[in-house]
Amino acid sequence: MREYLPYTRAVVTLDEDGTRLDTSFRTPYLSVRALGGENGRPFLSLSSREAQVVISTTGGGPVSERDVILARQIAEASARYLADCERLHTEQSTNPHQADKSEQGRAA
């Protein structure tokens, strides 16, 4: 049986096309906060001890229509993530060996 340890992964890539930052939070030790909306500039922060991602309005300026669209996309993706986590947790609680079998199948 595989042991699943929490981790945060951050990779910075520098090449001729520019800089790219990839961050993966794979830990229950994640903080998610919404800040600053009362001051006219909202922030969404996802952070662990190792890394932080902050999302705010375009250019740090007033809230644009595109900012509202992005906020809706984040909310919709979060709702899908929640539904998938709840469904899989229920399935795995009902049949705990199923998670190990499906993981073995992927490794083959």
N, C-alpha and C positions, 0 to 999 in steps of 0.2 A: 504494500500500500504506500502511496506517495504522501509525503508530508507537505502541506501547503503553508509556507511561511509568508507573512506579510512583507511587502517591500514597496518602495517608491523608486521608479527608474526615471532618470533624466539624462537625455543625450543631446548634446549640441553638435551640429554638423556645420562646418564652414567649408564652402567651396566657391567656384566661380559664379554660381547662381545666387550666392548670399548666405545668410545664416538661417538655420532652422533649429528650433528647439522642440523636442518630443518629450513629453512627461506622461508617465503611466503611474497612476495610484492604484496599487493592489494591496490595500491595507484597510482594516477596520479603524485604524487610528487616523482618520481623515476628518478634518474640520471643514464644514461648509457654512459660510456666512454671507448674508446680504447686508451691506453697510451703506451709509451715506445718503440714502434716498431723501431723507428730510432736508438735506443741504442742496438739493437740486442736481446731484451727480451720483447715481447709484453705482455700487460696486458689488460684484459677486466674487467671493474668494473661496478657493479650494486649496487646502494646505495640509501637509504632513510635517514632520520634523525635518525632512530632507528637501522638500520643494514646495513652492507655492505658485498658483496660477490666479491672476486677478483679471477679471473682465469688467470693463467699464464702457462708457459712451465713446463714440467715435471722436478721436483726437482729444479726448478729455473735455469736450465741449458740451453744448446743450444736447438733450435727447432728440435724436432724429427718428424718422420713420423706420429707417434701416435698423436702428438700435432696438426699436419696439419689435420688429420682425425677428431679430436675433433672440431677444428675450423670450418670445413665444416659442421659438425652436428649441431653446434650452429647456423650457418648461415641458414641452411635449416629449423631448428625448428623456428627460428626468422621469416623467410619468411612465414611459415605456420601460425604462430601466427598473423602476420600482415594481411594476407589474411582473416583469421577468424574474426579478429576485424573489418576490413573494411566491410565484408559481414554482420555481425551481426549489426553493426552500421547503415548500410543502411536499413536493414530489420526493425530495431527498429524505425528508423526515419520515415519510411513509415507507420508502424503500431505500434505506441507507446504502445498500450494496450496489444499487444502480449507478450511483455517481462514480464509484471505483471502476465498474465495468465499462462505462462509456469513456472514461479517461484511458483505460487500457486499450480500447479500440482505436483511439486517436493516435496512440503511441506506435501502433503496429504499422 
